[in-house]
Amino acid sequence: MTATNRVMRYVQRVMYTKEYAADLKSTDVHKFINNAYAATGNKHTSIVVKYGKKLLLWFSLSEAIYPLKDLVVIVYIAYGLISGSIESIGVYTSLLTASQYLTVRMQRITDQLSNLDKLNKYAEKIRKYFDLESTIERNSGDKGSPSGAMSLELRGVSFAYPNSEFALKNLNITVKPGEKIAIVGENGAGKTTLSKLLLRLYDVSGGEILYNGVNVRDYDVHTLRRRIGVAFQEPQIYALTVRENLSVYHKSDDATLREVLCTVGLDVELDREVTREFDEGGVMLSGGEQQKLGLSRLLHGDFGLLLLDEPSSALDPLAEYEMTKLMFDNSHTTTIMVAHRLSTIRDADCIYLISDGGVAEQGTHDELMALGGRYAEMFTKQAENYVR
């Protein structure tokens, strides 16, 4: 069962690790994972059925014979002592030893019964876990997702994590349909948190988020998330084929998928498994190649909004600029890019600098440079690394 156990543990790792939560909630990757789990579960069950009966018979006989043997020895020696036919101290010692063996055997049986009770309680907890429902999913609206490029408006949005000093405060941002904007700021300013709020992985504590003028709470959260394509700085790459990794949002024919891979400069076969988790012949991707694969998922299919959270940071500056230009130029949908390397977002329609939980500066690159504020200072310092 080594092979099946490896797959089962991998599935559990994906299902229980928070880093995979966004993908599991907003893409079809859970279907691929569930299919792998179901197929492996059936194989695992067939192995248990094949050998389980034999093992059960063997362990049952083993657990029954040894205590019975010890019991016979004890009864025999006890009878000998009572009748006076056994007087040797050695035989008496054997009596004690046999008694101890019997005690150990009985204890093992008791432990097995105790373990059965523990397993039953554990199974009950697992059952309750799978019956849990997110309050966001439970309170989801019933309005279908908006079509076409989506407009976005954040009106006085506030949010804070429990037991944390971090907070977004009175955040106001407006994005027109098809507009390309960039979010910049220092680490911890709330850029990634904002992406999660837009996916409604969390609900705002104040203000409201509107897509096409409708509050995000009024939309069916599942269909809304399917219209929002996401690429994070560390994309989650799954132990599936390249084709399946590309199809977590939308399925496309092989010709389209190969064209997408060619566009981002990724030369891999669709049938190859990504990682060597289960296949020694699996393809191992570098950090930059993983980011290219993550971005490739967004180049086919129908999206109303793209959230790009530093999706090409592992690429060299030139490759990152070209990838950003590709996403800005070829995408007809609304695009929000979170970036640290400011040279990549010079062509954005509007740049928002987030600081202290709110918008500190906003405007085009030229406007912000002319302003001479924090953005201009950050851009100038970064440029010094390339221009002497």
N, C-alpha and C positions, 0 to 999 in steps of 0.2 A: 504493500500500500504506500510505499515511499513516494512514487510519482503522483498519485492522487492526493496524498497529504500535502505535497508541495503546492499544488494548484489550489486546494482548499484554503491553505494558509495565506496564499497570495490574495485570494478573493476577500478573505476576512480583513487583511491589511488594507485593501482598497476601501472596503465598506466602513471600516471603523476609524480610519485616519482622517483628521479634519482637512488636510491639504487637498483631499479629493472631493470635498463636499460640494464645491461650486460646480465642478464637472458633473457630478452625479445628479445635481438638482436641475441643471440647465441644458444638458445634452442627452444623447441616447447611449452614452457609454455604459450606463447601468444595464442596458439590454444585452450588450456584448458580454459584460461580466456575469450577468445572470445566466446567459446561455452556457458560458464556460462552466459555471458552478453546477448547473443542472446536468450537463453531460458528464462532468467529473463525478458528481454525486451518484449518478446511475452506475458508472463504472466502479466506484468505491463500494456501492451496495452489492454489486454482483460478486466482488471479491469477498465481502463479508459473508454473503450467502454461501459461496462455494466452500469456504474454509471454516465458517463459523460453527456449523453443525459438528464437524469433526473436533474442533477445539472444545466446544461445549461438552461433548461426550467425554473427551479426555480429561478435562479439568473436573468434571463431575465425578468421574471414577476416582481420580486422584484425591479429591477432597473427601470422598466417602471411604476409600480403602484405608488410607493412612490413619484416620481417627479410629476406624473399626479395628485395625490391627492393634493399635495402642490400647484400646479398650479391652480386647481379648487378653492381651498380656497382663494388664492390671487385674482383671478378674481372675485369671489363672493364678497369679502370684498371691492375691488376696486370699483365694481359696486355700492355697498351700500354707500360708501363714496361719490361717484359722484352724486348719486340720492338723497342723504340726508337722507337715511333710517338708516344709521349707524352714530351715533354721539358719542358713548362711547369711551373713551380713551383706555379702555381694549381691545375693538375690534381692534382698530388701532394698539395697541401693538402686537396683534395676527397677524396682517398683516405683521409687520416687522419680527416676528418670522418665519412665513411661508415662507417669502422671503428668510430668511437666510437658512432654510432647503432646499429650492429649489437650492440655490447657492451651498450648500454642495453636493447635489445630482449631480448636473451638473459637479461639480469639480471631483467627483469620476469617472464619465463617461470619462471626459477629461484625468484623470490619467490612466485609463485603456487603452485608445488609445495611450497614451505616453508610457506605458509599452510594448504595442505591438510593437511599433517602436524600443524600446530598445532590446526586445527579438529578433527581426529580425536582428538587427546589431550584437547581440551576436552570433546568429546562423551563420552569415556570417563569423565572426572571427573563430568560431569552424570549419567551412568548410575549411577555409584557413589553419588552423592548421593541419588538417588531409591531406591536399594536399601538405604539406611541405615534402621535401625529403632531407635526410642527404647528404651532399656533398661526404662523404665517400661512401655511397651506390650508389650515382649517378655516381661517378668516379671509380666504381669497375671494375676490369678486367674481362675477360671472361674465364680464364683458370680454369679448374676443380681442386678440392682439391687434394693434393698428397695422395697416398695410402701408407699403412704401417706406420711404425714408422718414424717420420719426423726428418730431420736434421734441425738445426737452426743456423743462423749466424747473429750477430749484428755487422755491420761495421760502426764504428764512429757515433753511434746513438746519436742524441741530441734532446732534447725536453724541452719546458718550457710552463707553464700555463700563460695565459694573466694576466697582472697586479700582477705577483707573482715573488718573488726572487728565487723560486725553479727552478732547471734546471738539466737535465741529459746532460752530456757533453762528447762527444767522447767516448761512451760506446762500448767496443769490447768484445763479448762473442761468443764462438763457442761450439755447442752441437752436438754430433754425434747421429745418429739414435739409439734409445734404451738406450741412456745414461741417468743417473740420476744425476742431479746437484742440488745444493742448493744455494739460494741467501740469504745473511745475511747482517745486517747493523743496524745502529741506526734508531729510528723513524724519518720519514721524509726524509730518504735517497733516496727514489724513487722506493722502491721494488714493491709496489702495482701499481704505475704508469707504471712500466715496464710490468706488467701483462696486463694492458689495452692496451698498445701499441702492444703487441703480438697478442691480439684479434682484433686489428685494430679498437678499439673504438675511438682512436685518430690516427692521422698520425704524423710521426716524422717530426721535423723541419729541421733535418740535418742527413746525413748518410742514411743507408738503413737496412731493416730487410729482410732476405732471408729464405725461407723454401725450403729445397731440392734444394738450389742454385738459386731459382726463387724469385724475389722481391715480397713482400707481396701485393703490389699494382696491380700486374698482375693477381692475383687469384680472382675468384668470391668470394666476401667477405662473402656471406651467406653460401656457401658450405664449405669454409675454416673454419668458426667458428664452424660448426657442427662437424668438426674433432678435435676440441680443447675442452677438458673437463676441467671445472673450478670448484674449490671448494674454496670459500673465508672464511675468519675468521668468518664472520657472514653470514652464508648461508641464502638465502631467502626461507622461508618455507611458502607454500601457503595454503589457506583455501580450499583445495581439499582433495581427499582421499589419503591415503598413496601410493596406486598404482599409482595415477596420479603424485604425487610428485616425485616418483622414475622414472617416464617415460618422464621427460622433455627433455631428450636427445634422448633416444631410447626406443622403446617398447619391452618388453620381456614377455614371458608367466609367469603365477603366480608361477610356480615351481622355475624358475630362480630367480624371485624377492624375494621369501621366502628364498632361499639359500643365496642371497646377504645380506638380513637382519640378517640372522643367523651368517654369516661371521663377521659382524661388531658388533654383540652382541646386536641387537635391536629387542626386542620382542613386535611387534605391528601387528595388523591385517591389511591386505591390504585394506579392505573395510571401515576401520575407517577413519573418516574425521580428518584431522590434524587441531588443534586449535578449539576453541569453538565460532568462529566468527558467524556461522550460526547453529551449532549443539551442544546442551548442552552435548551430549554424545561424543563429539570430544575428541581426545587424546591430552593431553598437554605434550609437550616434554621439558625437561630441555635443557640448553645451550649445554651441551655435547651431548645429544641425537639428537639435531638438527644438530650438526656437523656430527654425524654419518650418519644421513639421507642424508645430503649433499654429503658426501663421497660415500654413497651407489649408488648414481646416476652414478658414474664413474666406478663401478665394473662390469657393463654389457654394451655391446655396443662396437662399433669400434671407437677408437680414435687414432690419430697420435701423439698427444701431450697432456699431462696433466699439468695444471697449478694449483698448490696447494699453496694458499696464507694463511699460518698459519691455515689450516683447522681443526686442532685438539687442538687448544690452550685452549679450555674449559675443556679438559680432564685432569685427573691427570697425572703426569709425566710418570708413568708406562704404562697407557693406551695409552698415546700419542705416546710413543716409539713403542708400539705394532702396533698401527694404521699406523705409518710411515713405519715400517718394512713391513706391509701388502701391502702398496701401492708400495713400492720399489721392493719387492720380487715377487709379483703376477702380476705386470704390465709389459707387454712386450713392452710397448710403451715408447717414450721419456718422461721424467718427470722432471719438474722444481718445486722445493719446496722453498717457502719463509718461513723462520723460525726465531723465536727469541730464542726458547729453543734449544740451540746448541747441546745438547746431543742426540737429535732425528735425527740429520743428519750426524752423524759420518761416516755412511756407504756410503755416497754420493760419486759418482765417482769424482766429482770436486765441490769445494765450492768457491763461489765468494763473497768477502766482498765489498759492495758498500759504498763509502764514497765520499762526495763532488761531487756527480753526476757522478762518474766514478768508475772503478774497482781499488780498493786500494791493494787487495791481492787476490790470487787465488791458488788453489792446493787442495790436499786431506787433510783430517783432520790431519793426522800425519805430513804431510809436513808443514802445517800452524802452528802446535804446535812447530815444530822444528824451524820455522822461528822466533818465539818469538815476533811476531808483535801484531797488534790490535786484531786479531781473538784469539790468544792465551790468551791475557789479558781478553777478554770477556768470553771465555770458563772457564778460571780459576776462575773468580769471580762468575760465575753461579755455578760451582762445589762446591764452598765453602759453599753454602746453603745446600748441601746434604752430604758433607764429612767433618767431624770435626777431 
